[in-house]
Amino acid sequence: MNLFIASYRFEKPVMTLYRATIPFFLILLVAVLIITYWPWLSLALIE
């Protein structure tokens, strides 16, 4: 929904904004995979 609102507000095509967000989604995906498969990385901060 935010992409559609930003598209309207900044008068840019939705696909242009979508392509601009792909690197951020990839960074978030890598972070989730790291936390999922190596949970001691995030649990080490608790101690």
Z-matrix of the N, CA and C atoms (Angstrom, degrees):
N
C 1 1.444
C 2 1.531 1 110.49
N 3 1.341 2 115.91 1 -38.54
C 4 1.460 3 118.86 2 179.84
C 5 1.521 4 111.85 3 -63.86
N 6 1.329 5 117.02 4 -34.08
C 7 1.466 6 119.19 5 177.85
C 8 1.521 7 111.66 6 -64.56
N 9 1.313 8 117.20 7 -38.37
C 10 1.460 9 120.14 8 178.57
C 11 1.525 10 111.09 9 -67.96
N 12 1.307 11 116.86 10 -40.96
C 13 1.465 12 120.71 11 178.62
C 14 1.530 13 110.24 12 -65.93
N 15 1.333 14 117.05 13 -43.45
C 16 1.460 15 120.19 14 178.02
C 17 1.528 16 110.61 15 -65.18
N 18 1.303 17 117.42 16 -37.09
C 19 1.459 18 121.27 17 177.81
C 20 1.524 19 110.53 18 -61.12
N 21 1.300 20 116.27 19 -43.72
C 22 1.462 21 120.61 20 179.14
C 23 1.525 22 110.68 21 -68.12
N 24 1.326 23 116.45 22 -44.36
C 25 1.473 24 121.16 23 -175.15
C 26 1.521 25 112.11 24 -67.54
N 27 1.333 26 118.43 25 -43.51
C 28 1.456 27 121.91 26 -176.10
C 29 1.526 28 113.08 27 -97.16
N 30 1.339 29 115.96 28 2.82
C 31 1.468 30 122.19 29 177.93
C 32 1.526 31 112.13 30 54.01
N 33 1.312 32 115.12 31 46.90
C 34 1.463 33 122.63 32 176.33
C 35 1.527 34 108.29 33 -119.03
N 36 1.327 35 117.40 34 151.60
C 37 1.475 36 119.06 35 175.68
C 38 1.531 37 110.95 36 -65.71
N 39 1.315 38 115.62 37 148.18
C 40 1.463 39 121.20 38 -179.33
C 41 1.527 40 111.01 39 -60.82
N 42 1.316 41 117.12 40 -38.60
C 43 1.466 42 120.05 41 -178.49
C 44 1.530 43 111.75 42 -64.58
N 45 1.315 44 117.58 43 -33.59
C 46 1.470 45 120.61 44 176.90
C 47 1.519 46 110.30 45 -64.52
N 48 1.314 47 116.13 46 -44.30
C 49 1.475 48 120.02 47 178.64
C 50 1.528 49 110.66 48 -68.12
N 51 1.317 50 116.58 49 -37.45
C 52 1.464 51 120.36 50 178.83
C 53 1.526 52 110.69 51 -62.07
N 54 1.332 53 116.23 52 -44.12
C 55 1.473 54 119.72 53 178.75
C 56 1.523 55 111.46 54 -64.57
N 57 1.315 56 117.51 55 -31.17
C 58 1.468 57 120.82 56 179.48
C 59 1.529 58 111.61 57 -72.24
N 60 1.324 59 118.07 58 -23.57
C 61 1.469 60 120.70 59 -178.34
C 62 1.524 61 113.40 60 -89.80
N 63 1.319 62 117.90 61 -13.84
C 64 1.466 63 121.40 62 -176.38
C 65 1.537 64 112.73 63 -57.14
N 66 1.344 65 120.52 64 -44.71
C 67 1.476 66 118.46 65 179.05
C 68 1.525 67 113.39 66 -59.88
N 69 1.333 68 117.33 67 -36.33
C 70 1.456 69 120.22 68 179.58
C 71 1.526 70 111.22 69 -68.90
N 72 1.330 71 117.30 70 -38.26
C 73 1.459 72 120.28 71 176.45
C 74 1.520 73 111.12 72 -65.10
N 75 1.314 74 117.25 73 -37.29
C 76 1.472 75 120.27 74 178.12
C 77 1.532 76 111.23 75 -65.95
N 78 1.321 77 117.02 76 -39.80
C 79 1.464 78 120.26 77 176.95
C 80 1.524 79 110.44 78 -63.16
N 81 1.330 80 117.23 79 -43.73
C 82 1.462 81 120.63 80 177.84
C 83 1.526 82 111.46 81 -64.13
N 84 1.320 83 117.62 82 -38.85
C 85 1.462 84 121.28 83 178.57
C 86 1.522 85 111.18 84 -63.54
N 87 1.327 86 117.11 85 -43.42
C 88 1.470 87 120.73 86 177.83
C 89 1.521 88 110.43 87 -62.44
N 90 1.327 89 117.33 88 -41.34
C 91 1.465 90 120.68 89 179.02
C 92 1.530 91 111.22 90 -62.43
N 93 1.322 92 116.98 91 -42.30
C 94 1.472 93 120.37 92 179.02
C 95 1.522 94 110.41 93 -65.66
N 96 1.323 95 117.46 94 -40.89
C 97 1.459 96 120.11 95 179.37
C 98 1.530 97 111.38 96 -65.00
N 99 1.314 98 117.24 97 -40.24
C 100 1.468 99 120.42 98 178.35
C 101 1.522 100 110.71 99 -63.56
N 102 1.319 101 116.93 100 -45.52
C 103 1.470 102 120.05 101 -179.78
C 104 1.526 103 110.70 102 -66.50
N 105 1.331 104 116.93 103 -34.98
C 106 1.465 105 120.39 104 -178.39
C 107 1.520 106 112.11 105 -70.85
N 108 1.327 107 117.21 106 -44.92
C 109 1.462 108 119.77 107 -173.29
C 110 1.523 109 113.86 108 -93.43
N 111 1.319 110 118.72 109 -14.93
C 112 1.454 111 122.94 110 174.84
C 113 1.524 112 108.82 111 -131.39
N 114 1.326 113 117.55 112 69.18
C 115 1.474 114 120.22 113 -173.34
C 116 1.523 115 113.09 114 -65.30
N 117 1.325 116 118.67 115 -21.20
C 118 1.462 117 119.47 116 -179.45
C 119 1.525 118 110.66 117 -65.64
N 120 1.329 119 118.47 118 -20.70
C 121 1.469 120 120.42 119 176.31
C 122 1.524 121 111.18 120 -63.09
N 123 1.318 122 117.01 121 -43.75
C 124 1.457 123 119.63 122 -179.95
C 125 1.537 124 111.48 123 -84.55
N 126 1.345 125 117.96 124 -30.04
C 127 1.442 126 120.04 125 -179.50
C 128 1.515 127 112.45 126 -75.71
N 129 1.315 128 118.17 127 -20.69
C 130 1.462 129 121.13 128 179.66
C 131 1.527 130 112.21 129 -66.02
N 132 1.321 131 116.29 130 -23.35
C 133 1.464 132 120.44 131 179.85
C 134 1.529 133 112.17 132 -74.37
N 135 1.330 134 117.56 133 -17.74
C 136 1.455 135 121.69 134 -178.36
C 137 1.527 136 111.29 135 -73.04
N 138 1.309 137 116.76 136 -35.42
C 139 1.469 138 120.05 137 -174.05
C 140 1.490 139 112.83 138 -70.07
